Amino acid sequence: MVSPAKRHFMKVTAYQESTAATANSTRPDAGQYELILAQLYEHRRQLKAIQSIQGKCQLKAQLLPEYEPYIEGVLEADSGSTDDVLTTVMIWRIDAGDWDGALQLATYTLKHQLTLPDRYQRTTACLITEEIAEAALKADAENAVPIAILQQLATLTEGEDMPDEVRAKLHKAIGLTLMETEPQQALNSLKLALNYHDRVGVKKEIERIERQLKKQTAPA
């Protein structure tokens, strides 16, 4: 747990260092950044020792609050300087199911065209789209990704380059989420997914919705 005094210090220092940095460069005097990088290294070491994916996600959720003051300072500075801590926290937020927090950092990352650490081997837009879409497709009703998050993600990444298969997953997730409440919108999203990738696995759902809509419009 970060104390209020330490939280304030971390936020202010992160703001000052990030403001002083040149966009997409390392900081000229990065004391706080180096400290938080060292903390991240230690936390990654702890995560590496855990074999369970679920266990890793649970630990990330526990660790994330320790980074919040630093992240707040960087976002407030809005300098766009290279920041492996921020991009890693963005990914951890996805793993922890903090969808709003993940999109907040994705918005910043895409705005400043920041790259992810080399170990991720994907662009920000591709990674966040695929990870959230797959989470939505795998989730049960209790852990469902909100439709507002999926739609916001589609808008955020609309102009970004990524494999068609990844974008198809997102529109499939949107369509499946809307099937029971907004069948016409669901149909549009599923057809869009199919257009991006013909093996995305939505043909049966499309046929089902089309039959449903046909019955609704048939004369009594």
N, C-alpha and C positions, 0 to 999 in steps of 0.2 A: 504494500500500500504506500503510495507516494503522499508525503505530508503536504499540507497546503503551502508551506514555505518553499519546499523543494519544487513543488509543482509550478509555483510562480517563477522561481529562478530558472527552471528548465525552459519554460515558455518564453520568457524574456530573452534568455541567452540564445535560444534557437532562432528567435526573430532577428536578433541583432546580427548573428553570424550569417543567416540566410540573406538578409538585406545587404550585407557587405559583399556577398559573393557575386561574381559575374554569372549570368545565366549559362547553364549547362557547363559549369566549371566547378572545380573543387573550391572550398572556402579558403580565403587567405589566412585566417586564424581560426581554425576549426576545433577549438578545444572541446566544446560541448558535443559537436558532431563525432569526434573521435571517441569520446566517452560512450556515447549512445551506440556507436558501431561496436565497441568492445562488449557492451551489454548484449547486443544482438548476437554477436559471435558466441557468447556463453549460452544464450538461450537456444541458439541453433544446435549447439553441442548437446544440450539436454534433450532436445527434440530428436536428434539423431539416435539417441540411446533407446528411444521408444519404438517398438516394432508396430504397434497397433495404430492404424490410421485414425481411428476414433479417439484413441488416447492422445495422439499428436494434436488433434483439433481441440480437444478439451484443454490441453496445456496452453495452446495458443490463446484460447479465450481467457485463461487466467493471467497470461503475461501481457496481453494487449494494453490494459490500463496503465502500465508502467511507461508506455510510449506516448500516451495522449498529450501530456503537456508539451513535449517536443513537437509533435505533429501540429498542434494548435499554433505554435509559434511559427513554424515553417509556412503553414497555410496563410497566416496573417501577413507574413512578409511577401508572399506571392512572387518570389524572385525567379523561380524556375531553375534554380541551380541543381546540378546532379545530386541525387539523394537516394542511396541504396536502402537507407532505413525506411523512408517513406514508401518506396515501392514494395519493399518486403512486408511492411505493415498492411498495405493494401491487400496483398495476397492472403495474409493471415486473417484479415477480416472476412474474406470470402470463406475460408476454411472454418471460421468460427460462426458463420451464419449472420454476420453483421452486414447485411446487404446495403443499408443506407450508408454506413461508414465506408464500405468498399467503393461504392459509386462516387462518394465525395472525393476520395483520393484518385479514382480513375479519371474523374473530370479534370482534376489538377494536372495529373500526369499527361493526359492527352492534350490539354491546353498548351503545356510547355514542351510537348514532344520528348518527354523523358524516356530513356530506355530502361528495361528491366536488367537486373543482374544477369550475367552470362549464363548462370545455371538454369535459368528458366527457358531459354531458347525459343521464346515466342514474343511477339509484340504485345504491348499492353492491351490493345483492343481485342486481339485474338484470345489472349489468356483470359481476360475477365469475361468475355462473351462465352467462351467454351465452358469455363468453370461454373459460372452461374447457371447457364442453360443445362448442363449436365446435373447440377444439384437439383434443379427444378424437375427434371425428367425422372430422377431417382427418388424424390421425396414422397413421403406419404402425406395424407391430408393434414396431419398434425404439424408437420414440418415444412409445409408447402412454401415455396418462394412466392411472395405477393405479386399479383399481376402488375401492380404499379411499378415494381422494381424491374420486371422483365420489359415492360413497355418503355420505361426510362432508359434502360440499357440499349434497347433497339434504337432509340432516338440519339443517344450519346455516341453510338458507334456507326451510325448510318453511313457516314462518308469515309470510314476507315477501311483500309485494305486488309482482308483476311481470307482464308480458304472458304469457298462456297459451302463446304460441308459444315463448317462451324456456324455460319450464319443460318443455315438450314436448321440446325439444332435449336437455335434461339427462337425462330418462328414456329417450330414444332412445339416447343415448350409453351409459347404464348397461346397457340391454338388449342392445345390440350387443356390448358388452364381455363380457357373461356368456353369450352364445349357445353357445359351445363347451364351457363348463365347468358352467354352472348353467342349463340350458334352461328350467326352470319359472320360476325367478326372472327370467330374461330375458324370457319371455313376459309375465309380470306387468308388468314395466317398459315393455315395448313397447306393451302395451294401455293402460297409463296415459298414455303419450306420445300415443297416438292419441286418447284421451279428451280430452286437453288441446287437441289440434290435429289435425283429421282429414286434413290434408295434410302431415303431418310426414314421411311417406315410410317407413312401417314395415309396411305391409300384407303385402308379400311375405315379409318376415322372420317375421311372425306366422304366416302360413300354413305356412311351412317348419317352424317349431318345433312347431306343432300336429300336422303329419304325423309328425314325428319322435317326439313323445310318444305319439301314437296307436299307432305301430308297437311302441314299447316296452311298452305295456300290453296289446297284443293277445295272445290266447291262442296258445300254440305250436301 
